[in-house]
Amino acid sequence: MKTTLTALALSGLITLPALANTQPTNEEARSIAQQFGGELKPALQNSMKNGGGPVPSIAFCHSKAPQIAYELAQKTGWKINRVSLKPRGATATADNWETTVLERFNAKLAAGTTVKGMEFSEIVTENGVQEFRYMKAIATGNVCLKCHGTDIAAPITGAIHKLYPNDKATGYVKGEIRGAFSFSKAL
């Protein structure tokens, strides 16, 4: 497709701005992060409020978050995930690049930078393929603390361990970086 667009641009049938729009951008990634968070957060809050509280909402989050990510990936062509240095599930385990970015985010937070707007992107080569990679930090909010905080009720802990036997995603306090949206797209 890129070769075809380049040939069309050189022939004058399309303009170079049309060719430039085929590359992923921070703006596109930010928009997807807003869509993902904008769909997941209210759905989880609704489940907490109307679905019986945190215990049943753990199962909701276990199934709904991956479904939202999958549907958004299908619609946008991006690989979409949430990752953490303390993952709850196996798919949330950060790779080397993501770990480095999360550590940078934590260093920025320690230096006084607010989590809101904290993001990073770069073009990397993975297995011989160039990818645009993007991460946006996720702050720990009040609603997160019931399942990710330092004082989690026993029924909640039981429900977490049932679905996530290797859970490490606890011990957070409000304002910490719980993880990040992590997106990539081949160039």
Contacts in CASP RR format, 6 or more apart in sequence:
PFRMAT RR
TARGET T0000
AUTHOR 0000-0000-0000
METHOD contacts of the structure
MODEL  1
MKTTLTALALSGLITLPALANTQPTNEEARSIAQQFGGELKPALQNSMKN
GGGPVPSIAFCHSKAPQIAYELAQKTGWKINRVSLKPRGATATADNWETT
VLERFNAKLAAGTTVKGMEFSEIVTENGVQEFRYMKAIATGNVCLKCHGT
DIAAPITGAIHKLYPNDKATGYVKGEIRGAFSFSKAL
1 22 0 8 1.000
2 22 0 8 1.000
5 14 0 8 1.000
5 18 0 8 1.000
5 19 0 8 1.000
5 22 0 8 1.000
6 19 0 8 1.000
8 14 0 8 1.000
9 15 0 8 1.000
9 16 0 8 1.000
9 18 0 8 1.000
9 19 0 8 1.000
23 132 0 8 1.000
23 187 0 8 1.000
24 78 0 8 1.000
24 132 0 8 1.000
24 134 0 8 1.000
24 185 0 8 1.000
24 187 0 8 1.000
25 132 0 8 1.000
26 119 0 8 1.000
26 121 0 8 1.000
26 134 0 8 1.000
28 76 0 8 1.000
29 78 0 8 1.000
29 119 0 8 1.000
29 121 0 8 1.000
29 132 0 8 1.000
29 134 0 8 1.000
29 136 0 8 1.000
29 183 0 8 1.000
30 119 0 8 1.000
30 136 0 8 1.000
32 72 0 8 1.000
32 76 0 8 1.000
32 78 0 8 1.000
32 80 0 8 1.000
32 183 0 8 1.000
33 134 0 8 1.000
33 136 0 8 1.000
33 181 0 8 1.000
33 183 0 8 1.000
35 72 0 8 1.000
36 68 0 8 1.000
36 69 0 8 1.000
36 72 0 8 1.000
36 80 0 8 1.000
36 181 0 8 1.000
37 181 0 8 1.000
39 68 0 8 1.000
39 72 0 8 1.000
40 64 0 8 1.000
40 65 0 8 1.000
40 68 0 8 1.000
43 60 0 8 1.000
43 64 0 8 1.000
43 68 0 8 1.000
44 57 0 8 1.000
44 60 0 8 1.000
44 61 0 8 1.000
44 64 0 8 1.000
44 143 0 8 1.000
45 143 0 8 1.000
47 53 0 8 1.000
47 56 0 8 1.000
47 57 0 8 1.000
47 60 0 8 1.000
47 61 0 8 1.000
47 64 0 8 1.000
48 54 0 8 1.000
48 57 0 8 1.000
48 143 0 8 1.000
48 146 0 8 1.000
51 57 0 8 1.000
51 60 0 8 1.000
54 146 0 8 1.000
54 147 0 8 1.000
54 153 0 8 1.000
54 156 0 8 1.000
54 159 0 8 1.000
55 155 0 8 1.000
55 156 0 8 1.000
55 159 0 8 1.000
57 147 0 8 1.000
58 147 0 8 1.000
58 156 0 8 1.000
58 159 0 8 1.000
58 160 0 8 1.000
58 163 0 8 1.000
59 159 0 8 1.000
59 163 0 8 1.000
61 147 0 8 1.000
62 163 0 8 1.000
62 164 0 8 1.000
65 82 0 8 1.000
66 91 0 8 1.000
69 80 0 8 1.000
69 81 0 8 1.000
69 82 0 8 1.000
70 80 0 8 1.000
72 78 0 8 1.000
72 80 0 8 1.000
73 79 0 8 1.000
73 80 0 8 1.000
77 185 0 8 1.000
78 183 0 8 1.000
78 184 0 8 1.000
78 185 0 8 1.000
79 183 0 8 1.000
79 184 0 8 1.000
79 185 0 8 1.000
80 181 0 8 1.000
80 182 0 8 1.000
80 183 0 8 1.000
81 91 0 8 1.000
81 92 0 8 1.000
81 181 0 8 1.000
81 182 0 8 1.000
81 183 0 8 1.000
82 92 0 8 1.000
82 138 0 8 1.000
82 179 0 8 1.000
82 180 0 8 1.000
82 181 0 8 1.000
82 182 0 8 1.000
83 92 0 8 1.000
83 93 0 8 1.000
83 94 0 8 1.000
83 95 0 8 1.000
83 98 0 8 1.000
83 102 0 8 1.000
83 135 0 8 1.000
83 179 0 8 1.000
83 180 0 8 1.000
83 182 0 8 1.000
84 92 0 8 1.000
84 93 0 8 1.000
84 94 0 8 1.000
84 102 0 8 1.000
84 168 0 8 1.000
84 169 0 8 1.000
84 178 0 8 1.000
84 179 0 8 1.000
84 180 0 8 1.000
85 94 0 8 1.000
85 99 0 8 1.000
85 102 0 8 1.000
85 103 0 8 1.000
85 106 0 8 1.000
85 179 0 8 1.000
86 168 0 8 1.000
86 169 0 8 1.000
86 170 0 8 1.000
86 171 0 8 1.000
86 172 0 8 1.000
87 93 0 8 1.000
87 94 0 8 1.000
87 168 0 8 1.000
87 169 0 8 1.000
88 160 0 8 1.000
88 164 0 8 1.000
88 167 0 8 1.000
88 168 0 8 1.000
88 169 0 8 1.000
89 164 0 8 1.000
89 166 0 8 1.000
89 167 0 8 1.000
89 169 0 8 1.000
90 166 0 8 1.000
92 169 0 8 1.000
94 102 0 8 1.000
94 182 0 8 1.000
97 124 0 8 1.000
97 133 0 8 1.000
98 135 0 8 1.000
98 180 0 8 1.000
98 182 0 8 1.000
101 120 0 8 1.000
101 135 0 8 1.000
101 180 0 8 1.000
102 135 0 8 1.000
102 177 0 8 1.000
102 179 0 8 1.000
102 180 0 8 1.000
104 120 0 8 1.000
105 115 0 8 1.000
105 118 0 8 1.000
105 120 0 8 1.000
105 135 0 8 1.000
105 137 0 8 1.000
105 177 0 8 1.000
105 180 0 8 1.000
106 177 0 8 1.000
108 118 0 8 1.000
109 115 0 8 1.000
109 118 0 8 1.000
109 137 0 8 1.000
109 176 0 8 1.000
109 177 0 8 1.000
115 137 0 8 1.000
115 138 0 8 1.000
115 139 0 8 1.000
115 175 0 8 1.000
115 177 0 8 1.000
116 139 0 8 1.000
117 136 0 8 1.000
117 137 0 8 1.000
118 136 0 8 1.000
118 137 0 8 1.000
118 177 0 8 1.000
119 134 0 8 1.000
119 135 0 8 1.000
119 136 0 8 1.000
119 137 0 8 1.000
120 134 0 8 1.000
120 135 0 8 1.000
121 132 0 8 1.000
121 133 0 8 1.000
121 134 0 8 1.000
121 135 0 8 1.000
122 132 0 8 1.000
122 133 0 8 1.000
123 130 0 8 1.000
123 131 0 8 1.000
123 132 0 8 1.000
123 133 0 8 1.000
123 187 0 8 1.000
124 130 0 8 1.000
124 131 0 8 1.000
124 133 0 8 1.000
125 131 0 8 1.000
129 186 0 8 1.000
129 187 0 8 1.000
130 186 0 8 1.000
130 187 0 8 1.000
131 184 0 8 1.000
131 185 0 8 1.000
131 186 0 8 1.000
131 187 0 8 1.000
132 184 0 8 1.000
132 185 0 8 1.000
132 187 0 8 1.000
133 182 0 8 1.000
133 183 0 8 1.000
133 184 0 8 1.000
134 181 0 8 1.000
134 182 0 8 1.000
134 183 0 8 1.000
134 184 0 8 1.000
135 180 0 8 1.000
135 181 0 8 1.000
135 182 0 8 1.000
135 183 0 8 1.000
136 180 0 8 1.000
136 181 0 8 1.000
137 177 0 8 1.000
137 179 0 8 1.000
137 180 0 8 1.000
138 177 0 8 1.000
138 178 0 8 1.000
138 179 0 8 1.000
138 180 0 8 1.000
138 181 0 8 1.000
139 175 0 8 1.000
139 176 0 8 1.000
139 177 0 8 1.000
139 178 0 8 1.000
140 148 0 8 1.000
140 149 0 8 1.000
140 172 0 8 1.000
140 173 0 8 1.000
140 174 0 8 1.000
140 175 0 8 1.000
140 176 0 8 1.000
140 177 0 8 1.000
140 178 0 8 1.000
141 174 0 8 1.000
141 175 0 8 1.000
142 174 0 8 1.000
144 172 0 8 1.000
144 178 0 8 1.000
145 172 0 8 1.000
145 173 0 8 1.000
145 174 0 8 1.000
146 152 0 8 1.000
146 153 0 8 1.000
146 156 0 8 1.000
147 156 0 8 1.000
147 160 0 8 1.000
147 170 0 8 1.000
148 169 0 8 1.000
148 170 0 8 1.000
148 171 0 8 1.000
148 172 0 8 1.000
148 178 0 8 1.000
149 170 0 8 1.000
149 171 0 8 1.000
149 172 0 8 1.000
149 173 0 8 1.000
150 170 0 8 1.000
150 171 0 8 1.000
150 172 0 8 1.000
150 173 0 8 1.000
152 160 0 8 1.000
152 170 0 8 1.000
160 167 0 8 1.000
160 170 0 8 1.000
161 167 0 8 1.000
169 178 0 8 1.000
172 178 0 8 1.000
END
